[in-house]
Amino acid sequence: MKNKNYDLLRNILHQRRQKLACLINFPVILWSGRSIPRNYPALTYPFRASSHFLYFAGLPLENAAIRLESGKLELFLDDADPSSTLWHGEMPKRAEIAELIGADAAWTMSELKARSTNAATIALQDNLTLLQQSQILDRPLAPPKSPTGIDLELTHAVISLRLSHDAASLVELRQAAAVTVAAHKAGMAATPTAKIEAGVRAAMESVIISENMTYAYPSIVTVHGEVLHSEHYHHPLQAGDLLLADVGAETSMGWAADVTRTWPVSGKFSPTQRAIYDVVLAAHDACIDKISPGVEYQDIHLLAARIMASGLVDLGILRGNVEDLVAMDAHALFFVHGIGHLIGLDVHDMEDLGDLAGYAAGRARSSRFGLGFLRLNRVLRSGMLVSIEPGFYQVPAILNNPETRAQYKDYVKWDELEKFADVRGIRIEDDILVSEGGREVLTGKLPTKALEIEELVAVSA
């Protein structure tokens, strides 16, 4: 157990719980969760430990809990049944795991109830663990996005810690970013010989799996880029198509990356595709340049909106004054989501907590079409990791809506828009670390310029 890496792990976990102890004065119990059966008990979905548990426990333990109080950590975990050795091999004992993470004490799960008095928690997503939480704490639990009492105090404390990443988390996040960059390059290289979207997906995910990582979210690899979260991979790849790939790696410790690139299946953008791509890229680059401590993230979103609107005016798709177009959300007909989100242990970090994490105190979601999907509305601070992901989408349900057509009839040149029918969806997304000097693009080794993208696809053709 004299492994240098585990010495570093113990040290950072100690620092995190000391910081938590400075923010609250009551005990905390956090659960890891458990595997969920797919169709019979022994066949389960891949296990993913709760991110809040991971932040303080460090290891993706299953069916475990930790108790935090006054900077100390107690581990609750049952040793594996001896009969499981046949199927799963020898598993570390509770005492060994406790040493690895620097626990001050280690107990069986049956002893947790006696140590649960007046403890706060964060409710988990899976119902079995949620039931266990409620039974052990002997009280009902509100959903994690609307906690009350000491659970709310705990939630605010955890948010304040996780908003800015420490050195240990940045090591993991950089690893996830590097593997994600490699995965996207592999996807571009695989495109000329792939027959359907699944072939490109396989090439990208194989890079991630080969590094003993998993994907941070269901991969989006689609010629239907107007479907924001498409999880279908059966469409054929045909000349003239754009392929949108939103794929990110997650390290074995749970830290994520989130990157999107859009490239031409043939290796060459059409003139109309290139024109829209350059508008999206202009918004992407300008928003990244604006990132710095003290900047309002909503202002970055509005900058993207103005650049998108201006570009679409220049292309003859929109007509009117740019500020007026943004004020009436005309840009949102095509740029329908927010400019990005937090990234960390979750790809949309802490979104199980709803807007408690994404929105600063006293702020609420806008009812405006052009602002209502903004996931982050805070002043940026050093150590935050955020995505920047402007996009252009032709969503039939929006653009063919008669009410939409009537509302924007004087501002959208529908005949001109038809000339861009070969652009279903384009998104360009990178992961940006807010630093004292401004920003660092963790995924910056993956090209964004159209010519460089074309070269990466064409080289393998």
CORFENZI-V928708 format. One record per residue. N is the residue number from 1. RES is the residue in three letters. SS is DSSP state (H for helix, E for strand, - for the rest). PHI is phi in whole degrees, -180 to 180 (none if undefined). BURIAL is I if it has 16 or more other C-alpha atoms within 10 Angstrom, else O. Layout:
# CORFENZI-V928708
n;res;ss;phi;burial
N;RES;SS;PHI;BURIAL
N;RES;SS;PHI;BURIAL
This chain:
# CORFENZI-V928708
n;res;ss;phi;burial
1;MET;-;none;O
2;LYS;-;-92;O
3;ASN;-;-87;O
4;LYS;H;-59;O
5;ASN;H;-62;O
6;TYR;H;-74;I
7;ASP;H;-62;O
8;LEU;H;-65;O
9;LEU;H;-60;I
10;ARG;H;-59;I
11;ASN;H;-66;O
12;ILE;H;-70;I
13;LEU;H;-65;I
14;HIS;H;-61;I
15;GLN;H;-63;O
16;ARG;H;-64;I
17;ARG;H;-74;I
18;GLN;H;-67;I
19;LYS;H;-65;I
20;LEU;H;-63;I
21;ALA;H;-63;I
22;CYS;-;-77;O
23;LEU;-;-104;I
24;ILE;-;-136;I
25;ASN;-;-128;O
26;PHE;-;-138;I
27;PRO;-;-71;I
28;VAL;E;-132;I
29;ILE;E;-122;I
30;LEU;E;-121;I
31;TRP;E;-101;I
32;SER;-;-86;I
33;GLY;-;96;I
34;ARG;-;-147;I
35;SER;-;-67;I
36;ILE;-;-114;I
37;PRO;E;-64;O
38;ARG;E;-82;O
39;ASN;E;-145;O
40;TYR;E;-146;O
41;PRO;-;-53;O
42;ALA;-;-80;O
43;LEU;E;-106;O
44;THR;E;-117;O
45;TYR;-;-68;O
46;PRO;-;-55;O
47;PHE;-;-79;O
48;ARG;-;-134;I
49;ALA;-;-67;I
50;SER;-;-56;I
51;SER;H;-65;I
52;HIS;H;-67;I
53;PHE;H;-63;I
54;LEU;H;-59;I
55;TYR;H;-61;I
56;PHE;H;-103;I
57;ALA;H;-99;I
58;GLY;-;83;I
59;LEU;-;-119;I
60;PRO;-;-80;I
61;LEU;-;-76;I
62;GLU;-;-107;I
63;ASN;-;53;I
64;ALA;E;-130;I
65;ALA;E;-146;I
66;ILE;E;-128;I
67;ARG;E;-115;I
68;LEU;E;-116;I
69;GLU;E;-160;I
70;SER;-;53;I
71;GLY;-;84;I
72;LYS;E;-103;I
73;LEU;E;-126;I
74;GLU;E;-114;I
75;LEU;E;-100;I
76;PHE;E;-120;I
77;LEU;E;-161;I
78;ASP;-;-89;I
79;ASP;-;-65;O
80;ALA;-;-62;O
81;ASP;-;-63;O
82;PRO;H;-53;O
83;SER;H;-67;O
84;SER;H;-73;O
85;THR;H;-59;O
86;LEU;H;-58;O
87;TRP;H;-95;O
88;HIS;H;-122;O
89;GLY;-;79;O
90;GLU;-;-69;O
91;MET;-;-110;O
92;PRO;-;-59;O
93;LYS;-;-79;O
94;ARG;H;-55;I
95;ALA;H;-64;O
96;GLU;H;-66;O
97;ILE;H;-64;I
98;ALA;H;-59;I
99;GLU;H;-66;I
100;LEU;H;-59;I
101;ILE;H;-97;I
102;GLY;-;73;I
103;ALA;-;-69;I
104;ASP;-;-84;O
105;ALA;E;-159;O
106;ALA;E;-138;I
107;TRP;E;-135;I
108;THR;-;-78;O
109;MET;H;-64;I
110;SER;H;-66;O
111;GLU;H;-91;O
112;LEU;-;-68;I
113;LYS;H;-55;O
114;ALA;H;-70;O
115;ARG;H;-109;O
116;SER;-;-103;I
117;THR;-;-59;O
118;ASN;-;59;O
119;ALA;-;-92;I
120;ALA;E;-96;I
121;THR;-;-155;I
122;ILE;-;-121;I
123;ALA;-;-64;I
124;LEU;-;-91;I
125;GLN;-;-81;O
126;ASP;-;-82;O
127;ASN;H;-68;O
128;LEU;H;-64;O
129;THR;H;-70;I
130;LEU;H;-60;I
131;LEU;H;-63;O
132;GLN;H;-63;O
133;GLN;H;-58;I
134;SER;H;-63;O
135;GLN;H;-67;O
136;ILE;H;-70;I
137;LEU;H;-82;I
138;ASP;-;59;O
139;ARG;-;-163;O
140;PRO;-;-71;O
141;LEU;-;-117;I
142;ALA;-;-76;O
143;PRO;-;-57;I
144;PRO;H;-61;I
145;LYS;H;-83;I
146;SER;H;-142;O
147;PRO;-;-71;I
148;THR;-;-132;O
149;GLY;H;57;O
150;ILE;H;-68;I
151;ASP;H;-65;I
152;LEU;H;-68;I
153;GLU;H;-60;I
154;LEU;H;-62;I
155;THR;H;-59;I
156;HIS;H;-62;I
157;ALA;H;-65;I
158;VAL;H;-64;I
159;ILE;H;-59;I
160;SER;H;-62;O
161;LEU;H;-78;I
162;ARG;H;-82;I
163;LEU;-;-62;I
164;SER;-;-113;I
165;HIS;-;-90;I
166;ASP;-;-85;O
167;ALA;H;-60;O
168;ALA;H;-66;O
169;SER;H;-68;I
170;LEU;H;-68;I
171;VAL;H;-60;O
172;GLU;H;-66;I
173;LEU;H;-65;I
174;ARG;H;-67;I
175;GLN;H;-64;I
176;ALA;H;-61;I
177;ALA;H;-64;I
178;ALA;H;-63;I
179;VAL;H;-68;I
180;THR;H;-64;I
181;VAL;H;-60;I
182;ALA;H;-63;I
183;ALA;H;-64;I
184;HIS;H;-67;I
185;LYS;H;-63;I
186;ALA;H;-65;I
187;GLY;H;-64;I
188;MET;H;-64;I
189;ALA;H;-66;I
190;ALA;H;-81;I
191;THR;H;-60;I
192;PRO;-;-61;I
193;THR;-;-106;O
194;ALA;-;-76;I
195;LYS;-;-92;O
196;ILE;E;-133;I
197;GLU;H;-56;I
198;ALA;H;-59;I
199;GLY;H;-64;I
200;VAL;H;-72;I
201;ARG;H;-57;I
202;ALA;H;-60;I
203;ALA;H;-63;I
204;MET;H;-72;I
205;GLU;H;-71;I
206;SER;H;-66;I
207;VAL;H;-64;I
208;ILE;H;-65;I
209;ILE;H;-65;I
210;SER;H;-66;O
211;GLU;-;-97;O
212;ASN;-;59;O
213;MET;-;-117;I
214;THR;E;-128;I
215;TYR;E;-83;I
216;ALA;-;-75;I
217;TYR;-;-166;I
218;PRO;-;-58;O
219;SER;-;-62;I
220;ILE;E;-108;I
221;VAL;E;-135;I
222;THR;E;-151;I
223;VAL;-;-87;I
224;HIS;-;-105;I
225;GLY;-;-66;I
226;GLU;-;-75;I
227;VAL;-;-94;I
228;LEU;-;-62;I
229;HIS;-;-123;O
230;SER;-;-64;I
231;GLU;-;-123;O
232;HIS;-;-112;O
233;TYR;-;-132;I
234;HIS;-;-99;O
235;HIS;-;-73;O
236;PRO;E;-70;O
237;LEU;-;-94;I
238;GLN;-;-127;I
239;ALA;-;-54;O
240;GLY;-;98;I
241;ASP;-;-79;I
242;LEU;E;-100;I
243;LEU;E;-109;I
244;LEU;E;-102;I
245;ALA;E;-122;I
246;ASP;E;-113;I
247;VAL;E;-137;I
248;GLY;-;-142;I
249;ALA;E;-90;I
250;GLU;E;-129;I
251;THR;-;-69;I
252;SER;-;-64;I
253;MET;-;-94;I
254;GLY;-;101;I
255;TRP;-;-90;I
256;ALA;E;-116;I
257;ALA;-;-128;I
258;ASP;-;-150;I
259;VAL;E;-135;I
260;THR;E;-129;I
261;ARG;E;-132;I
262;THR;E;-128;I
263;TRP;E;-140;I
264;PRO;E;-79;I
265;VAL;-;-58;I
266;SER;-;-78;I
267;GLY;-;92;I
268;LYS;-;-143;I
269;PHE;-;-67;I
270;SER;-;-72;I
271;PRO;H;-56;O
272;THR;H;-70;O
273;GLN;H;-63;I
274;ARG;H;-63;I
275;ALA;H;-62;I
276;ILE;H;-69;I
277;TYR;H;-56;I
278;ASP;H;-67;O
279;VAL;H;-66;I
280;VAL;H;-63;I
281;LEU;H;-65;I
282;ALA;H;-62;I
283;ALA;H;-66;I
284;HIS;H;-56;I
285;ASP;H;-67;I
286;ALA;H;-65;O
287;CYS;H;-67;I
288;ILE;H;-63;I
289;ASP;H;-62;O
290;LYS;H;-85;I
291;ILE;-;-67;I
292;SER;-;-170;I
293;PRO;-;-56;I
294;GLY;-;94;O
295;VAL;-;-88;O
296;GLU;E;-75;I
297;TYR;H;-65;I
298;GLN;H;-64;I
299;ASP;H;-65;O
300;ILE;H;-66;I
301;HIS;H;-60;I
302;LEU;H;-67;I
303;LEU;H;-62;I
304;ALA;H;-60;I
305;ALA;H;-61;I
306;ARG;H;-66;I
307;ILE;H;-67;I
308;MET;H;-63;I
309;ALA;H;-62;I
310;SER;H;-62;I
311;GLY;H;-64;I
312;LEU;H;-72;I
313;VAL;H;-66;I
314;ASP;H;-61;O
315;LEU;-;-84;I
316;GLY;-;84;O
317;ILE;-;-83;I
318;LEU;E;-109;I
319;ARG;-;-132;I
320;GLY;-;126;O
321;ASN;-;-73;O
322;VAL;H;-59;I
323;GLU;H;-61;O
324;ASP;H;-66;O
325;LEU;H;-63;I
326;VAL;H;-68;I
327;ALA;H;-62;O
328;MET;-;-96;I
329;ASP;-;65;I
330;ALA;-;-66;I
331;HIS;H;-61;I
332;ALA;H;-72;I
333;LEU;H;-61;I
334;PHE;-;-117;I
335;PHE;-;-109;I
336;VAL;-;-92;I
337;HIS;-;-118;I
338;GLY;-;-76;I
339;ILE;-;-72;I
340;GLY;-;165;I
341;HIS;-;-165;I
342;LEU;E;-72;I
343;ILE;-;-130;I
344;GLY;-;-174;I
345;LEU;-;-71;I
346;ASP;-;-115;I
347;VAL;-;-65;I
348;HIS;-;-104;I
349;ASP;-;-62;I
350;MET;-;64;I
351;GLU;H;-74;I
352;ASP;H;-65;I
353;LEU;H;-91;I
354;GLY;-;64;O
355;ASP;H;-84;I
356;LEU;H;-60;I
357;ALA;H;-87;I
358;GLY;H;-75;I
359;TYR;E;-114;I
360;ALA;-;-65;O
361;ALA;-;-54;O
362;GLY;-;87;O
363;ARG;-;-106;O
364;ALA;-;-138;O
365;ARG;-;-60;O
366;SER;-;-77;O
367;SER;-;-87;O
368;ARG;-;-70;O
369;PHE;-;-59;O
370;GLY;-;-84;I
371;LEU;-;-128;I
372;GLY;-;-66;O
373;PHE;-;-100;I
374;LEU;-;-71;I
375;ARG;-;-86;I
376;LEU;-;-133;I
377;ASN;E;-140;I
378;ARG;-;-140;I
379;VAL;E;-77;O
380;LEU;-;-68;I
381;ARG;-;-136;I
382;SER;-;-58;I
383;GLY;-;98;I
384;MET;-;-72;I
385;LEU;E;-117;I
386;VAL;E;-130;I
387;SER;E;-95;I
388;ILE;E;-123;I
389;GLU;-;-147;I
390;PRO;-;-67;I
391;GLY;E;-157;I
392;PHE;E;-130;I
393;TYR;E;-139;I
394;GLN;-;-107;I
395;VAL;-;-91;I
396;PRO;H;-55;O
397;ALA;H;-63;O
398;ILE;H;-89;I
399;LEU;H;-74;O
400;ASN;-;-97;O
401;ASN;-;-71;O
402;PRO;H;-58;O
403;GLU;H;-66;O
404;THR;H;-63;O
405;ARG;H;-59;O
406;ALA;H;-70;O
407;GLN;H;-64;O
408;TYR;-;-112;I
409;LYS;-;-62;O
410;ASP;-;-91;O
411;TYR;-;-122;I
412;VAL;E;-113;I
413;LYS;-;-90;O
414;TRP;H;-63;I
415;ASP;H;-65;O
416;GLU;H;-67;O
417;LEU;H;-60;I
418;GLU;H;-62;O
419;LYS;H;-69;O
420;PHE;H;-106;I
421;ALA;-;-65;O
422;ASP;-;-85;O
423;VAL;-;-114;I
424;ARG;-;-79;I
425;GLY;E;-163;I
426;ILE;E;-135;I
427;ARG;E;-138;I
428;ILE;-;-129;I
429;GLU;E;-135;I
430;ASP;E;-134;I
431;ASP;E;-106;I
432;ILE;E;-118;I
433;LEU;E;-90;I
434;VAL;E;-78;I
435;SER;E;-127;I
436;GLU;-;-59;O
437;GLY;-;-85;O
438;GLY;E;134;I
439;ARG;E;-164;I
440;GLU;E;-140;I
441;VAL;E;-87;I
442;LEU;-;-65;I
443;THR;-;-106;I
444;GLY;-;-69;O
445;LYS;-;-79;O
446;LEU;-;-98;I
447;PRO;-;-59;O
448;THR;-;-123;I
449;LYS;-;-67;O
450;ALA;H;-57;I
451;LEU;H;-64;O
452;GLU;H;-68;O
453;ILE;H;-62;I
454;GLU;H;-61;I
455;GLU;H;-66;O
456;LEU;H;-65;I
457;VAL;H;-76;I
458;ALA;H;-71;I
459;VAL;H;-59;O
460;SER;-;-92;O
461;ALA;-;-72;O
